[in-house]
Amino acid sequence: MINYENFFTYAYWEYEVIRHMFSFTAAVFAASLFYFAMTVGQAAAKYRTTFVISGVVMVSATLELFLLWLMWNRAFTFDAATMTFSIAEGQVFSNGYRYANWLIDVPMLLTQFLIVLQFAGAELRSRWVKLAGAGALMIVLGYVGQYYEPQVAGFAEGSGAPFWIWGGLSWLVFFYLLYAANEAVGTGKARLEPRAAGLMQNAWILLIVTWFIYGFAYMIPGIPGINDSSTWVVFRQGIFTFADVCSKAVFGILLSQVALEQSRTEEGGSGQRRAA
């Protein structure tokens, strides 16, 4: 089975906008990697792991977006007479590679999330198992469901019910993940100084919003009235682009700012105690 995007003929501008979104996102992640490499030395030793994790996430995401860019270029051919792009014989574009990347990045983002909230030892391990496990399960369930996009959109024979069943199970896990992560934020913020706590709250709100946006993008092939339009494919890829940039690069930068704020506060307090 192949993804929903393969069943459309795209106007020149639609094809190019999607192609440019892939390259833009890859460039953002590459630039963010440079930021994390340049700022890791400014953080206290116990927070540096979060910068390293962000760097790994940026490498993973850059490679995945570059792969999608290559696939998009190969999967469609240009018709100069109509100024359109249509699927090339024997070629396939697959959003499944996004899920492979998310399966790496979501547990890692949740790991650095817990580190910055200052969980450690057995408490860190316990919360990590719940959050990372739920995050991975959420992605795997969505990955299975996306194979039924052609059926739910009416482009292929067969039932579209599995698309909603697997997607619904993924949403259930997502709501559990939100509950567990929100409890961790409430507990961990009490350990942060006020400015850092405010930044952490902003990072948490950003993550909630972008993860809900991902869910809407997943559902587009199954929504009558919009699932038969190539323009909505552009919109869908735009949602993925916005959510990827915000949930990985911007979220990682916000966490780094929390770590830097905490580092300055803790180092200032240590200096005052030494002077006393």
N, C-alpha and C positions, 0 to 999 in steps of 0.2 A: 504494500500500500504506500501511496505517496501523499505528501501534504497538499492542502487546499490551494496553496500558491501556484501549483503546477497546472491548474485548469483554466487559466486566464490568458487572454491576449492583452498586452499592456501598451498603452500609449507611450510614446517616446519619453515624455516627462515623468510618467509613473515609474517606468523602469529605471530611469536615471536617478530619481529621488531616492528610491530604495537602495540603489547601488551606492549613492553618496552617503546614505545613513550608515551603511556598513563600514565604509572607510572612515567616516567621522568618529564613530564609536570606537573603532580600533585605535585611532589617533588619540582620543581622550584617555583611553586606558594606558597607552604608551607614555603619554605626558604625566599621568598620575603616578606611574611607576617611578619616574624621575623624581617627582615630589617626595614620595615616601623614602626613596634612597637618600635624598638630600636632608630630610628632617629627622631621620631615625636617631642620629647622634645627639639631638637636642633633648630627647626624652630620658627620664630616669631608666635605669637598667631593667626594672621589673615591667616596664611598659613597652620595651622595644620589640617584644614578640608581636605585638599588634601591627607594627609597621612592616615587619617581615611577612606576616600573613597577608596584609594588604598588597604587598609586592607580588606575592605568589598569585593572589587573585587577579591582579592586573596582567600578569604574564599569561595566565590561563585564558582570561577573557580576550586579550589581544589576539592570541592564536585562534580562538574560536571565531571571532569576528572576521579575521583575515580569511579563514577557511570558508565562511559564509559568503564573503565577497567573491572569492574564487568560484565557488559553486554557482552563485547568481550569474556571473559572467559567462560560465560555460553552459548553463542550463537553457538559455534563451538565444534565439537568433533574430536578427534584425531584417525587416522587410522594408526596403527603401521606398517602395511604391506606396505603401500605406503608412509609413512612419510608425510601425508598431513592432513589438517584440513578442514572439510566441515560443512555446517550449520546443527545444531542439530534439530531434529524434535520438532516442537512446540516452537522454540526459534527464536528471532529476535534481530538483532543489529540495533540501530537507531542513525543516526547523528542528528535527530531532537532535541535531548537534547542539542546539541551545540547551536542551535538557541535559546532555552530557556535561556541558560546562557548568550548568546550575548545580548538578550533582556534586561537583567539586567545590564550587564557590559558596553555596548556601551553608554547609557545615563549617567552612572556614570563617565566613562572616560571623556566624553565631559564636564561634570559638573566641574570636577577638573581642566580640561584644561582651562575653563573660570575663575576659581578662581585664578589660578596661573598667568593668564594674567591680573589680578587685576581688573576685571569687578565687579561691585557691584550695589546693589540697583535695580532700574528699568531697567538699561542697562543689568545687569546680567540676570534678569528674562526674558527680551525680547529675548536676544540671546539664553538663555537656552531653551525656548519654541521652537524656530526654530531648533536648533541643536539637542536637545534630541528627539523632535518630528520626525525629519527627520531620525535620527538614528534608532529609534524604528520602523518606517514605513519601512525602508530599510530591517531590519531583518525580519519583519513579511512577507513581500512580498517574500523574499528568502525562508522563511520557507514553505510557500504554494507551491512554485515551486519545492522544493526538494522532495515532495511526488510523482512527476512524473519522477523521475530518472529511474525506471525500464522501463517505456514506451519509453523514449528518447534513452535509451541504447539498446532497442530491446529485453529486457528480459521478457516483459509482453505485452499483447495486449492493444491496445488503442493508442491514439495520444500522441506524445511527445511534441506537440506544447505548451501546458500549461507550460511545464518546461521553455521554452524560453520566453513565454509571461510574466510570473510572474518574471522570472529572469531579463528580460529586464526592467520591471517597477522598480525593485529593483536597477538596474544600474542607471536609470534616477534619482531616489531619491539620490543615492550615489553621482552623479555629482553635484547635488544641495548642498548636504552636504559639499562636498569639497569646493565649491564656498563660502558658508557662513562661514565655519571654516577658510578658508584662509583669508577672510576679517577680521575675528576676530583676527587672528594672526598678520596681518599687523598693526591693530590698537593697540593691546595690547603690542606688542614688543617695541613700542616707550616708554612705561612706565618702561621698565626693564633696568637695568644696562647692559653694553655691554656683559659681560661674560654670564650673565643669558639669555640675548636675543639670544646669539649664541646657548646655550643649548636648548632653546625653539625651535629655527629653526631646530635643529637636531631632536628633538622629533616630530615635525610636519612632517618632511620628512619621518621619520620612520613610522609614522602612515599612511601616504599616500601609501607608498610602501607595507606595510603589508595588508592594506585593498584591494589593487589591487590584491595581491596574494590570498586573500580569494576568490575574484571573479573568478580567474582562477580555483581554487579548485572546486568551485560550478559547473563550466562548464564541467569538465572532463567527467562525464557520457554521455554528449551529443556530444563528439568529436569523430567522426569515426576514426578508426585506433589505438586508444589507449583505448577506452572504453570497449574493450573486454579482457583486460589483468589484471590479478590479481596483477602484478607488479606495474601497475599504481594505484591500490588501495593503495599499500604501499606508493607510491609517493604522492598520494592525502592526506593520513593521515600525511605524513611528512610535507606537506605544511601547513596543519591545525596546526600541532605542532609548526612549526617555527613561523607562524603568531600569534598564541596564546601567545607564550612566548614573542615575540617582542612587540606586541600591548598592552599587559597587564602588564607584569612584567617589561620589559626594558623601555617601555614608562612611566610607573609609577615611576620608579627609576630616569629617566631623569627629569620628572616634580618635583620630590623631590629635585633634585640637583638645579633646577631653584629656588625653594622656599628657599633652604638653602643659595644660593648665594645672593638672595634678602634680606634675613634675616640678613646676615652678613653686607651687605652694609648699610641697613637701621639702624641697631643697631650701626654701626660705626659712621654713620652720626649723630645719636642722641647723642652719647657719645661726639663727637666733639662740638656739639651745647651746651651741658651741661657744658663742660669744658670752653667754651668761656663765 
